[in-house]
């Protein structure tokens, strides 16, 4: 298991658009097959999470992430999870397994499949989990970790992500110190690894 940190994309950048297949289409009212960033234009903020099924770092925060998403979606924040791992070499992260995971864990957010890995490249995603918070204008306000805990080192609480969202919702920007996420590296297809990785 290769462990890496977020690349910490520059703040203020506009959220790259995407349209991707959704593994759990019944999660919201946006159609059966795909989800796009533009589907959530009414959200006060959008949280994009690069994650996967098999990574212990992603699994470590998964249940608390579901709770955080439920809490903040009631306040107008949209969460979107994306799996960009190579399903050929990591079959636990295949589209069918994604659908099973979303159902098993009752994800309250869409779980999208970035098979081409182009969306992960556009977001400069490097690890799972990797968190991005975009404001009402879809400018990057926060990127980094869920909290300071790690597998076998503390119970996840989402303190960093919660603080970022609270600051954004209450004062319109994020002023906290932002620290990189850490986790398994994204499993790039052979020959597809981007420069930022």
Number of C-alpha atoms within 10 A of each C-alpha: 8 9 14 17 21 24 19 21 17 12 14 14 13 15 19 13 12 14 16 18 19 24 26 24 19 15 18 12 8 14 12 14 13 18 23 16 16 11 13 16 14 12 18 18 27 27 22 20 22 27 28 30 22 15 20 18 23 23 17 19 20 19 16 16 22 16 15 17 21 17 13 17 18 9 14 14 23 24 25 20 21 26 27 27 29 21 18 10 13 12 15 18 24 22 21 11 16 23 19 15 19 18 15 9 11 13 21 21 20 23 29 26 27 21 19 15 21 14 21 22 18 14 20 19 28 28 29 32 32 31 23 24 27 25 24 18 14 21 17 23 24 29 27 22 24 27 21 17 18 17 14 9 9 11 14 18 18 18 15 20 23 17 16 22 26 15 15 21 19 10 10 13 16 20 13 11 8 16 17 19 23 25 25 22 21 27 22 19 16 8 6 13 14 15 7 11 16
